[in-house]
Amino acid sequence: MSVRPIFSRLLAASALLSLAAAAQDAGWQACSSMGQAADRLACFDRWAEDQRGERAPPASALSLPAPIAGDASAVLPAPVPPGVVTGPWRNLRMTTLDGCHDTNYSSLSRYWELEPGADCGLFSIRGYRPLTLALVTANAMNRQPSSGNPLNNAPLPADYRHTETRLQLSVRTKVAQGLIRPLSPQGSDSLWVGYTQQSYWQLFNPQLSRPFRSTDHEPEVIYVVPLQGPKEGAWRLRHGGVGLVHQSNGQSLPYSRSWNRVYAMAGAERGPFQLLARAWHRLPEDAVDDDNPGISNYIGRAEVRGSWQANPDNVFVATARHSLRSPGRGSVRLEWLRALGPDSGGLQLHTQLFTGFGDSLLDYNRKRTVLSVGFSLVEW
């Protein structure tokens, strides 16, 4: 058989594939140019369905002449159209949802995905509290941690320095939705799991081999239900919820600290302002196993958090905790987050001033004033 007919058919198949790829590019580019998130998402869904085979070039156009018997060089694999997944993953459809990053929705809508268009699907990793690396200095250092339980009193002081670094890792994912309230245009309830880890690192203390002074672990389960939809120029109660949280530092006696809580929460919003409230109840423990008796009298039983998005680059946050008992202990935390530019990808300069009890579990009954300056990745 002559090589010329084979070569001609290969050129024709290549041209058809190029036209198919151009059509695919035009399809998704047209979707990207749509302004409304709902229209854009519907367009991408239609485009993805088309890539599953409806617009693939006809098999006859891609067919090659039968190979000459005994000629191994003539056995060529069939071309694979662009966008077609082959192999063991051929039945897997991957869809990317960006609703929770769409700034057409309000901050709380994106954060808890309260509206259908602000949804990013199940089991994708989101930020929870800021991911932070900061330089920290304080007016006091708890060199010999103590507790109301005699088994949890450090026998000797450690030569910790007032200046250290703080690292915080915090992530969450949505594991279910529509458990009680079905999916609807008004939004649906959702179930989340989260994890936060905060560490104080004595980076500038070579005499003690730069140890991690304290690391707190905080896994939790959160149930969120949408309440009122957003309304321009008016305060709206956007969501309510309940949660179960465990917090511990993973150390052995006498430095062990831990407690478990259940809490109720609610969030309100008006334009650039947010107001969040939580109240919790500590789950009881046997006195002999209680690492930190009376911790609620120090760290508190409720908190209120207010934030103001002054402009696209600056956010100001204030959080107050109170024991709701006499004497009135608790804490105040003031924060300023400044974006590092339009291309920073969510990285912000993070300045924070804290005063009160419970900056870490090891310091639950020690009052400290702490100033930190560093970088935080807030939304990603």
Secondary structure, 3 states (H helix, E strand, C coil): CCHHHHHHHHHHHHHHHHHHHHHHHHHHHHHHCCCCHHHHHHHHHHHHHHHHHHCCCCHHHHCCCCCCCCCHHHCCCCCCCCCCCCHHHCCCCCCCCCHHHCCCCCHHHHHHCCCHHHCCCCCCCEECCCEEEEEEEECCCCCCCCCCCHHHCCCCCCCCCCEEEEEEEEEEEEEEECCCCCCCCCCCCEEEEEEEEEEEECCCCHHHCCCEEEEEEEEEEEEEEECCCCCCCCCEEEEEEEEEEEEECCCCCCCCCEEEEEEEEEEEEECCEEEEEEEEEECCCCHHHCCCCCCHHHHCCEEEEEEEEEECCEEEEEEEEECCCCCCCEEEEEEEEEECCCCCCCEEEEEEEEEECCCCHHHCCCCEEEEEEEEEECCC
